[in-house]
Amino acid sequence: MTVEMHPVYSSHITALGHDAGAGELHVQWDSGRTSVFGPGIDAATADRIRKSRSVGQAVTKDVKGKFGHRYLE
């Protein structure tokens, strides 16, 4: 399944996507790599992060270290 990515304004993140079925947040970095965080991230949290004034700070505060992490190949 392909996750729909939404462009964001951030110095290091280019787009975010949420896989509701898996509870995963997809974070595309300016390097071109995509991180997948989860499971356990709900749609409301993903939406709040995407609309945050600082997307990078929101990812750091609400996701990093709190959920599993892997890179897409």
C-alpha positions as CSV (number, residue, x, y, z in Angstrom):
1,M,0.0,0.0,0.0
2,T,1.3,3.5,-0.9
3,V,0.9,6.2,1.7
4,E,-0.2,9.6,0.4
5,M,2.5,12.1,1.3
6,H,1.6,15.8,2.0
7,P,4.3,18.5,1.4
8,V,5.2,20.5,4.5
9,Y,7.2,23.6,5.1
10,S,10.3,22.6,7.1
11,S,14.0,23.0,6.9
12,H,14.7,19.2,7.0
13,I,11.3,17.5,6.3
14,T,9.8,17.7,2.8
15,A,6.5,15.6,3.3
16,L,4.5,13.7,5.8
17,G,2.1,10.8,5.4
18,H,-0.1,8.7,7.7
19,D,-1.0,5.1,7.3
20,A,-4.1,4.8,9.4
21,G,-4.4,1.0,9.1
22,A,-0.8,0.5,10.4
23,G,-0.8,3.5,12.7
24,E,2.4,4.8,11.1
25,L,3.7,8.2,10.3
26,H,5.9,8.5,7.2
27,V,8.5,11.3,7.3
28,Q,10.3,12.2,4.1
29,W,13.6,14.0,4.8
30,D,15.3,16.5,2.6
31,S,18.0,13.8,2.0
32,G,15.3,11.8,0.1
33,R,15.1,9.1,2.8
34,T,11.8,8.2,4.4
35,S,11.4,7.3,8.0
36,V,8.5,5.3,9.3
37,F,7.5,5.7,12.9
38,G,4.9,3.6,14.7
39,P,2.7,1.7,15.2
40,G,0.4,3.6,17.5
41,I,0.2,7.0,15.8
42,D,-3.4,8.1,15.3
43,A,-4.7,10.3,12.6
44,A,-5.3,13.2,15.0
45,T,-1.6,13.2,16.1
46,A,-0.4,12.9,12.5
47,D,-2.6,15.8,11.4
48,R,-1.5,18.0,14.4
49,I,2.2,17.4,13.5
50,R,1.5,18.2,9.8
51,K,-0.2,21.5,10.7
52,S,2.3,22.4,13.3
53,R,4.2,25.7,13.1
54,S,7.4,23.7,13.4
55,V,7.0,20.3,11.9
56,G,10.5,19.2,12.9
57,Q,10.0,20.2,16.5
58,A,6.7,18.4,16.6
59,V,8.2,15.2,15.2
60,T,11.0,15.4,17.7
61,K,8.6,16.1,20.7
62,D,5.7,13.8,19.8
63,V,7.3,10.9,17.9
64,K,11.0,10.4,18.1
65,G,11.9,8.0,20.9
66,K,8.3,7.2,21.7
67,F,7.5,5.0,18.7
68,G,9.4,2.4,16.7
69,H,11.5,3.6,13.8
70,R,12.7,2.2,10.5
71,Y,13.7,3.6,7.1
72,L,12.0,2.6,3.9
73,E,14.3,0.9,1.4
